[in-house]
Amino acid sequence: MSKTEFRRYLFLIFVLVMFSATALFGGIMEPDGALYASIAKNMALHNDWLNLNVRGADWLDKPHLPFWLAAISFKIFGVSSFAYKFPSFLFGLVGAWYTYLLAKNIYDKKTGLISALIFLSALHILISTFDVRAEIYITAFTLAAIYHYYKAHQKSLWHIIAGSFFAACAIMVKGIFVLIPVFGGFIIYWLITKQFKELIKIKWWTAILLILIFITPELYALYSQFDLHPEKVVFGNTQVSGLKFFFWDSQFGRFFNNGPIKGKGDLSFFLHTTIWAFLPWSFLFYTGVANLFQKKSRNALPKESIIIWTSAAITFLLFSFSKFQLPHYILIILPQFAIITAVYLQRLNEKTSKIFFIIQTAVSLLVAILLGVIAYFFEFNGYVIAIILVVISPIIALLLFKKPSTFSIVGRSIFISYSLGLFLCVFFYTAVLKYESGMEAGLWLKENHPKAKVKVLMYPDAYSLDFYANGDVEYLWNYEDLKKLNKQENNILYVHDDELAQVKRDYNAEVLEGFEYYHITKLTPKFINADSRPTVLEHFYLVRLH
């Protein structure tokens, strides 16, 4: 790989990271992002690093590490959407770095760079920079663990310690199932290559022991909050063990659908999710996977590549057979997808290179048209500028990357990601978040009534208000709770339109401000179309009681 080629790929990565960084300055989306941000805010404000609470109630779902990281960021930067997103953004870059290192060590430097570039430019990674999910942390930690264990396979004690630390971090984000993508690829690799002795080597059992040691902060926090207090009501029951939930219910309970949190499974869910989540690389990836089914193609690869594609395969199958499925789960194996795609991309012959050159160009044009149509119908501020930018992007790509080659295919694909990232983070999400009424109400309160005691009346999902309002937000379950309020205090209610009439009738209530609301993570054509949007909007109000 020449220095010029290296610098070209590095420049594409740099520009992509700069585009992605614009997401740091946007708002936080409901429901999950705002919920997690409000939990971390409570942790930072009250210096309570052991208990996860939502509006004063014990919360048992996710492990502590993402909240610890966000709370530390709040302590450094203050409570803000930037501070919440910043750790996730950094660990996204860590994930890209380890994607590069792993691909570089198994293949070569060029494959490493292309893999990192593909990972960073995948649509779901771009979205996750804005709508922060725990999975981006798992992605970084699992890849780091795989890389260090790969190096430990070459007899290095330091890498055993590092790999176990990162594996433990992944567990403290999501649970013990993350050991499947971490160790699954190695176990299958050892079995296929008949390295059976690896399964009984002391260093790997030492790694398991180190993982158990490293996760003790999480175990202690769960034990302290739940197992020491069997009287607490969680999931409608007492005698709930945080440790049992951590080791079983939150993972295998979801997989077998017999835990407290249930879902519905669809075997094809992640097949079609990958198509959009891994844009603009989906078609190259699926072709690369099909190519792996050819024995001749597999034999041409380093034997260690088995670790990559088997790790992805078993995790993908696990997700597909699970009864609990969410699109962002696929993030965990996008680095492996990126490496598989990068390897296949470099093995294209002249004919297939031309075919994918045309396909990526077609994808670029289709994305530009789709974004332009959305901008036209949504009519957000600056939508004309957004349309011009998404139209110009494929034109620039056509002019810069004229001849079919690996770099040209990568270049045209990256311009698709530039368009998507710029459109989503700078224009679209900014406009959509105006309909997240909890955030808008919280920001309005900060400016106009910063010392008010904020209450939410019978609407449990307004977590963005919890985050953006100053201090703690109290939840009122019914009108009996409302009657108990001290009328002498500066109480301001966040009330849905359905409750407003009764509040105004039964209490001396003053409407301070109204806000439009829509569930912005479930977009529909009626909402996107500015003409029909008013028909799907709900309304919330801030009301002062006298």
C-alpha positions in Angstrom: 0.0 0.0 0.0 1.5 3.3 -1.1 1.7 6.4 1.1 -0.6 8.3 -1.3 -3.3 5.5 -1.1 -2.9 5.4 2.7 -3.4 9.2 3.0 -6.5 9.0 0.7 -8.2 6.5 2.9 -7.2 8.3 6.0 -8.6 11.6 4.6 -12.0 9.9 3.9 -12.0 8.6 7.5 -11.2 12.0 8.9 -13.9 13.8 6.9 -16.4 11.1 7.9 -15.6 11.5 11.6 -16.0 15.3 11.3 -19.5 14.8 9.7 -20.4 12.3 12.5 -19.3 14.7 15.2 -22.2 17.1 14.2 -24.5 14.6 15.9 -23.0 15.5 19.3 -24.8 18.9 19.3 -28.3 17.6 18.6 -30.9 16.6 21.2 -31.6 13.2 22.8 -34.3 11.1 21.5 -37.2 9.4 23.4 -37.9 6.9 24.6 -34.7 4.9 25.3 -32.0 7.5 24.8 -33.8 10.0 27.0 -34.6 7.4 29.6 -30.9 6.3 29.9 -29.8 9.9 29.9 -32.1 10.8 32.8 -30.9 7.8 34.8 -27.3 8.9 34.3 -28.3 12.5 35.3 -29.8 11.2 38.5 -26.7 9.3 39.2 -24.5 12.4 38.7 -26.7 14.8 40.6 -27.2 12.7 43.7 -23.7 11.0 43.6 -25.4 7.6 43.8 -23.2 5.3 41.7 -24.8 2.0 42.9 -28.5 2.5 42.3 -30.3 2.9 39.0 -33.5 4.9 39.6 -36.2 6.3 37.4 -38.3 9.0 39.1 -37.4 7.6 42.5 -38.3 4.0 41.6 -35.7 1.2 41.3 -34.9 0.3 37.7 -33.7 -3.2 36.6 -33.0 -3.7 33.0 -29.5 -2.7 31.8 -26.2 -3.1 33.6 -24.4 0.0 35.1 -21.4 0.8 32.9 -23.1 3.0 30.2 -24.6 5.0 33.0 -21.3 5.3 34.9 -19.6 6.6 31.7 -22.4 9.1 31.0 -22.5 10.3 34.6 -18.7 10.8 34.6 -19.1 12.8 31.4 -21.8 14.9 33.2 -19.4 15.6 36.1 -16.8 16.8 33.6 -18.9 18.8 31.1 -22.1 19.4 33.0 -25.5 17.9 32.2 -26.1 18.3 28.5 -26.9 16.3 25.4 -23.3 16.8 24.3 -22.0 15.3 27.5 -24.3 12.3 27.2 -23.3 11.6 23.6 -19.6 12.2 23.9 -18.6 8.9 25.5 -20.6 6.9 23.0 -18.9 8.9 20.2 -15.5 8.2 21.6 -16.1 4.5 21.9 -17.5 4.4 18.3 -14.0 5.6 17.3 -12.5 3.0 19.6 -14.6 0.4 17.8 -13.2 1.6 14.4 -9.6 1.5 15.8 -9.9 -2.1 16.9 -11.7 -3.0 13.6 -8.6 -1.6 11.8 -6.2 -3.4 14.2 -7.9 -6.8 13.8 -8.2 -6.6 10.1 -4.6 -5.3 9.7 -3.2 -8.2 11.8 -5.2 -10.9 10.1 -5.0 -9.4 6.5 -3.0 -6.2 5.9 -3.0 -2.5 6.5 -5.2 -1.6 3.5 -7.9 -4.1 4.6 -7.7 -2.6 8.0 -8.3 1.0 6.7 -11.1 0.0 4.4 -12.7 -2.0 7.2 -12.6 0.9 9.6 -14.0 3.2 6.9 -16.9 0.8 6.1 -17.7 0.4 9.8 -17.8 4.2 10.4 -19.9 4.9 7.3 -22.6 2.3 7.9 -26.0 3.9 8.3 -26.8 2.5 11.7 -23.4 3.6 13.1 -24.2 7.2 11.9 -27.7 7.0 13.4 -26.3 5.6 16.7 -24.0 8.7 17.1 -27.2 10.7 17.3 -29.6 8.3 19.0 -27.2 6.8 21.5 -27.6 3.1 22.2 -25.7 0.8 24.6 -24.9 -1.4 21.7 -22.2 1.0 20.4 -20.3 0.4 23.7 -20.7 -3.3 23.3 -19.4 -3.1 19.7 -16.2 -1.4 20.8 -15.6 -3.6 23.8 -16.3 -6.9 22.0 -14.0 -6.0 19.1 -11.3 -4.9 21.5 -11.6 -8.2 23.4 -11.5 -10.3 20.2 -8.4 -8.4 19.0 -6.5 -8.8 22.3 -7.5 -12.5 22.6 -6.3 -12.9 19.0 -2.9 -11.5 20.0 -3.0 -13.6 23.2 -3.3 -16.6 20.9 0.2 -15.7 19.9 1.4 -16.2 23.6 1.1 -12.8 25.3 -0.1 -12.5 28.9 -0.7 -8.8 28.6 -3.2 -9.4 25.9 -5.1 -11.9 28.1 -5.5 -9.3 30.7 -6.5 -6.6 28.2 -8.9 -8.9 26.4 -10.6 -10.0 29.7 -10.9 -6.4 30.8 -12.7 -5.4 27.6 -14.9 -8.5 27.7 -15.9 -7.6 31.2 -16.7 -4.1 30.1 -19.0 -5.5 27.4 -20.7 -7.7 30.0 -21.2 -4.7 32.2 -23.0 -3.0 29.3 -25.4 -5.8 28.2 -24.8 -9.0 30.0 -23.0 -12.3 29.6 -24.3 -13.2 26.2 -21.6 -10.9 24.7 -19.1 -13.7 25.4 -20.7 -15.5 22.5 -19.4 -13.1 19.8 -16.1 -12.8 21.8 -15.3 -16.5 22.3 -17.6 -18.2 19.7 -15.3 -17.4 16.7 -12.2 -18.7 18.5 -13.9 -22.0 19.6 -15.1 -22.8 16.1 -11.7 -21.8 14.7 -10.0 -24.2 17.0 -12.4 -27.0 16.2 -12.1 -26.5 12.4 -8.3 -26.3 12.5 -8.2 -29.2 15.1 -6.4 -27.1 17.7 -8.3 -29.0 20.4 -5.6 -28.3 23.1 -6.5 -24.6 23.0 -9.7 -25.5 24.8 -7.9 -26.7 27.9 -5.0 -24.2 28.0 -4.6 -22.5 31.3 -4.5 -19.0 29.8 -8.1 -19.2 28.5 -9.4 -20.4 31.8 -7.4 -17.6 33.4 -9.2 -15.2 31.0 -12.6 -16.4 32.3 -11.4 -15.9 35.9 -10.2 -12.4 35.1 -13.5 -11.6 33.5 -15.3 -12.6 36.7 -13.0 -10.5 38.7 -13.4 -7.5 36.4 -17.2 -7.6 36.6 -17.3 -7.4 40.4 -18.3 -3.7 40.4 -21.5 -4.6 38.5 -22.2 -7.6 40.7 -21.7 -5.6 43.8 -24.0 -2.8 42.6 -26.8 -5.2 41.7 -26.5 -7.1 45.0 -26.5 -3.9 46.9 -29.6 -2.5 45.2 -31.7 -5.6 44.9 -30.5 -8.8 46.6 -29.9 -7.0 49.9 -33.5 -5.6 49.7 -35.9 -8.4 48.8 -38.8 -6.2 49.9 -38.4 -4.0 46.8 -41.1 -4.3 44.2 -39.6 -4.9 40.7 -41.7 -6.2 37.7 -44.6 -6.3 40.1 -42.9 -8.8 42.4 -40.8 -8.8 45.6 -37.9 -11.1 46.2 -36.3 -10.1 42.9 -32.6 -10.9 42.6 -30.5 -8.5 40.6 -27.8 -11.1 40.2 -30.3 -13.7 38.8 -31.7 -11.1 36.4 -28.2 -10.2 35.3 -27.0 -13.8 34.7 -30.2 -15.3 33.4 -33.5 -13.3 32.9 -32.0 -10.4 31.0 -30.2 -12.7 28.5 -31.5 -16.2 28.3 -34.9 -15.1 29.6 -35.3 -12.9 26.5 -33.9 -15.5 24.2 -36.3 -18.2 25.4 -39.0 -15.5 26.0 -39.7 -16.7 29.6 -38.3 -13.7 31.4 -40.0 -10.6 32.7 -39.3 -8.8 29.5 -40.8 -10.5 26.4 -40.9 -10.0 22.7 -41.9 -11.6 19.4 -39.3 -13.2 17.1 -39.1 -13.2 13.3 -36.4 -15.4 11.6 -36.0 -12.9 8.7 -35.9 -9.8 10.9 -32.1 -9.2 10.8 -31.8 -10.2 7.2 -33.9 -7.2 6.1 -32.6 -5.0 8.9 -29.1 -5.5 7.7 -30.1 -4.1 4.2 -30.8 -0.7 5.6 -28.6 -0.7 8.7 -25.5 -1.5 6.7 -26.1 0.9 3.8 -24.3 1.7 1.6 -22.5 -1.6 1.9 -25.3 -4.1 2.1 -25.2 -5.5 -1.4 -21.4 -5.9 -1.3 -21.7 -7.5 2.1 -24.3 -10.1 1.1 -22.3 -10.9 -2.0 -19.2 -11.3 0.1 -21.0 -13.7 2.5 -22.3 -15.7 -0.5 -18.6 -15.9 -1.7 -17.6 -17.4 1.6 -19.8 -20.4 0.9 -17.4 -21.3 -1.9 -14.6 -23.5 -0.6 -12.1 -22.1 -3.1 -12.7 -18.6 -1.8 -12.4 -19.6 1.8 -9.2 -21.5 1.2 -7.6 -18.4 -0.3 -8.1 -16.5 3.0 -5.9 -16.7 6.1 -7.1 -19.4 8.4 -7.6 -16.9 11.2 -10.3 -15.2 9.1 -12.6 -18.0 10.4 -12.7 -16.1 13.7 -14.2 -13.1 12.0 -17.0 -14.7 10.0 -18.0 -17.4 12.5 -18.2 -14.8 15.3 -20.6 -12.8 13.1 -22.5 -15.9 11.9 -23.3 -17.4 15.4 -24.2 -14.0 16.8 -26.5 -13.3 13.8 -28.2 -16.7 14.2 -28.6 -16.2 17.9 -30.3 -12.8 17.3 -32.5 -14.3 14.5 -33.7 -17.2 16.7 -34.3 -15.0 19.7 -37.8 -14.0 20.5 -36.7 -10.5 21.5 -35.4 -8.5 18.5 -34.5 -4.9 18.1 -32.7 -3.3 15.0 -29.8 -1.9 17.0 -28.7 -5.3 18.1 -27.1 -5.7 14.7 -24.6 -3.0 15.7 -22.6 -5.5 17.7 -21.4 -7.4 14.6 -21.1 -4.6 12.1 -17.3 -4.6 12.6 -17.2 -8.2 11.4 -19.5 -7.3 8.6 -17.1 -4.4 7.7 -14.1 -6.7 7.6 -15.9 -9.4 5.5 -17.0 -6.6 3.0 -13.5 -5.1 2.9 -11.9 -8.4 2.1 -14.4 -9.2 -0.6 -14.1 -5.7 -2.1 -10.4 -6.1 -2.7 -10.9 -9.5 -4.4 -13.2 -8.2 -7.1 -12.1 -8.9 -10.7 -12.5 -6.3 -13.4 -16.0 -7.5 -14.4 -17.5 -7.6 -10.9 -15.7 -4.3 -10.0 -17.6 -2.6 -12.9 -20.9 -4.2 -11.7 -20.5 -2.9 -8.1 -19.3 0.4 -9.4 -22.6 0.8 -11.2 -24.6 -0.6 -8.2 -23.0 1.8 -5.7 -23.7 4.7 -8.1 -27.3 3.6 -8.4 -27.6 3.4 -4.6 -26.1 6.9 -4.3 -28.7 8.3 -6.7 -31.6 6.5 -5.0 -30.5 7.8 -1.6 -30.2 11.3 -3.0 -33.7 11.1 -4.5 -35.2 9.7 -1.3 -33.6 12.3 0.9 -34.7 15.0 -1.5 -38.3 13.8 -1.4 -38.3 13.6 2.4 -36.9 17.2 2.6 -39.4 18.5 0.1 -42.5 17.0 1.9 -41.2 17.7 5.5 -40.5 21.4 4.7 -38.1 21.9 7.6 -36.1 25.1 7.9 -33.4 25.1 5.2 -35.0 22.2 3.3 -34.0 23.8 0.0 -30.4 23.9 1.1 -30.6 20.2 2.2 -32.0 19.2 -1.2 -29.2 21.0 -3.0 -26.6 19.3 -0.9 -28.0 15.8 -1.3 -28.2 16.4 -5.1 -24.7 17.8 -5.3 -23.1 14.9 -3.4 -23.6 12.1 -6.0 -22.5 14.6 -8.7 -19.3 15.3 -6.9 -18.8 11.6 -6.4 -19.3 10.9 -10.1 -16.7 13.6 -11.0 -14.1 12.5 -8.4 -14.3 8.7 -8.9 -14.7 8.0 -12.6 -12.9 4.7 -13.2 -14.0 1.4 -11.6 -11.5 0.5 -8.9 -11.5 -0.4 -5.2 -10.9 3.1 -4.2 -13.5 4.5 -6.5 -16.2 2.1 -5.2 -15.2 3.1 -1.6 -15.2 6.8 -2.6 -18.6 6.8 -4.1 -20.0 4.7 -1.2 -18.6 7.1 1.3 -20.2 10.1 -0.4 -23.5 8.3 0.2 -22.7 8.2 3.9 -21.7 11.9 3.8 -25.1 12.7 2.4 -26.9 10.6 4.9 -24.9 11.9 7.9 -25.2 15.5 6.9 -28.9 15.2 6.1 -29.8 13.3 9.3 -27.7 15.1 11.9 -27.8 18.7 10.6 -31.2 19.0 9.0 -33.7 16.1 9.6 -33.2 15.1 13.2 -33.0 18.8 14.3 -36.4 19.4 12.7 -38.0 16.2 14.0 -36.9 16.9 17.6 -39.1 20.0 17.6 -41.9 17.5 18.1 -40.3 15.9 21.1 -42.4 17.9 23.5 -40.7 16.8 26.7 -37.4 18.2 25.5 -38.9 21.4 24.3 -40.8 21.8 27.6 -37.6 21.1 29.6 -35.7 23.7 27.6 -38.5 26.2 28.0 -38.6 25.7 31.7 -34.8 26.1 32.0 -35.1 29.5 30.4 -38.4 30.8 32.0 -38.8 28.9 35.3 -35.5 27.4 36.2 -36.4 26.9 39.9 -39.9 25.4 39.3 -40.8 22.0 40.8 -41.8 20.0 37.7 -44.4 17.2 37.9 -45.6 14.9 35.1 -49.3 14.0 35.3 -50.1 10.4 34.3 -47.8 10.2 31.3 -44.9 7.8 32.0 -42.8 8.2 28.8 -41.8 11.9 29.0 -38.2 11.0 29.8 -36.8 13.9 27.8 -38.5 16.3 30.2 -36.7 14.5 33.1 -33.4 15.1 31.4 -33.8 18.6 30.2 -35.6 20.1 33.1 -33.5 21.4 36.0 -33.3 19.0 39.0 -35.6 16.1 39.6 -39.0 15.6 37.9 -41.7 13.9 39.9 -44.3 11.6 38.4 -48.0 11.8 39.6 -49.8 8.5 39.0 -53.4 9.8 39.4 -55.4 12.8 40.6 -55.1 11.7 44.2 -51.4 12.4 44.0 -52.2 15.8 42.4 -54.5 16.7 45.4 -51.6 16.1 47.8 -49.4 18.8 46.3 -48.5 21.8 48.4 -50.2 24.7 46.6 -47.7 27.1 48.2 -44.8 25.6 46.2 -43.9 26.6 42.6 -45.4 23.5 41.0 -45.6 23.3 37.2 -47.4 20.3 35.7 -46.6 18.6 32.3 -50.1 17.6 31.1 -51.4 15.8 28.1 -54.3 17.4 26.2 -56.6 14.7 27.4 -56.1 15.8 31.0 -56.0 19.5 30.5 -59.7 20.2 30.7 -60.1 18.4 34.0 -57.1 20.1 35.5 -58.4 23.5 34.5 -61.9 22.7 35.8 -60.9 21.2 39.2 -57.8 23.4 40.0 -56.9 27.0 39.7 -54.6 26.3 36.7 -52.8 28.6 34.4 -51.6 27.3 31.0 -48.0 28.6 30.6 -47.0 27.1 27.2 -48.2 24.4 24.8 -46.1 21.9 22.8 -46.7 19.6 19.8 -45.8 15.9 20.3 -45.1 12.9 18.0 -43.4 9.6 18.7 -40.4 10.6 16.6 -38.7 7.1 16.4 -41.8 5.8 14.6 -42.0 7.9 11.5 -44.9 7.6 9.1 -45.7 9.3 5.8 -48.5 11.3 7.4 -46.0 12.8 9.9 -43.3 13.5 7.2 -45.8 15.2 5.0 -46.2 18.8 6.3 -49.8 19.0 5.0 -51.1 15.9 6.9 -48.8 16.3 10.0 -51.3 18.2 12.1 -53.6 15.2 12.0 -51.1 12.9 13.8 -49.8 15.3 16.4 -50.6 15.2 20.1 -50.4 18.2 22.4 -48.9 18.7 25.9 -49.0 21.8 28.1 -47.1 23.2 31.0 -49.6 24.3 33.6 -49.0 26.2 36.9 -51.2 25.5 39.9 -52.2 28.3 42.1 
